[in-house]
Amino acid sequence: MRAVLKPLFEAELPADFSEVIKGKLIGEELRTGEEIEVELLGKSLRFKVVLAEPSPLKVNRSTRIEFSQGEVEVVDFEFDESVRDVIPFEKGFVVVLASKVLILNHNGQKIYSDEFEELNRVRVSKGTVVIIHGGSKIRLVKP
């Protein structure tokens, strides 16, 4: 279990600062994307929770607190059937399921999807997705 926090203030953070913040957050629930305030020495410090694994995360002694200066974007996908393969290429990535091929761009938006009765293999070459199906058929998809 871990939380990545982005300070919403300008300051150099000492090496053991994560332990101080963890002590203040024990028992609290953190969710990815929310902003939180931590009281320290009479001052309110604001942080953005850029990642909470899992989300929501209840902070305890074993929780790892990390600090980030940049943004981390997390996009989760769940499919009705098991994922057989994921093939990255320059325009995104191809998700191969048991009977379906899904092409997503780098933001996770769907470019193409189709189902195949007999899906054999999927390959990518120079931006073209090659789908081998039905024993003797090939489909070329150029997103």
C-alpha positions, 0 to 999 in steps of 0.5 A, a space after each residue: 500500500 502506498 500513496 504518492 503526494 504532490 506538495 501544493 506549496 514551494 519548499 525543500 522537503 527533508 529526507 524523513 518528511 514522509 514519515 512525519 506526514 505518514 504519522 499525521 495521516 494514520 487512520 485517514 482515507 486517501 483517494 487518487 485525485 483528491 486534495 488533502 490538508 495536513 496540520 504541522 506546527 500550526 500551519 496547514 500544508 496542502 497536497 494532491 494525492 496523485 496516486 493511492 494504491 488501492 484507492 481509497 487507501 486507509 493509511 496505517 504504519 505499513 503504508 509507504 508515503 512518497 512525494 512527487 513533483 510531477 503529475 501521475 495519470 492512472 487509467 484502469 481498464 477492466 474487460 469481460 474476458 481475460 487479456 491474452 496480450 498487449 502490443 505497444 506501437 507508435 499510435 497506442 497499443 493493441 489489447 488482444 482478448 480471447 475473441 476481440 481486438 481493441 486498439 487504444 491510443 496513448 490516452 486509452 481512447 478506443 480507436 478500433 474494436 472488433 470481435 472474431 469467431 476464430 482469433 489466431 494471432 495479432 501482430 503490428 508492423 509500421 503502424 499497421 495492426 495485422 489480425 490473423 483470424 478464421 484460419 485463412 483470413 488476415 485483416 489489416 487495420 491502419 489507425 
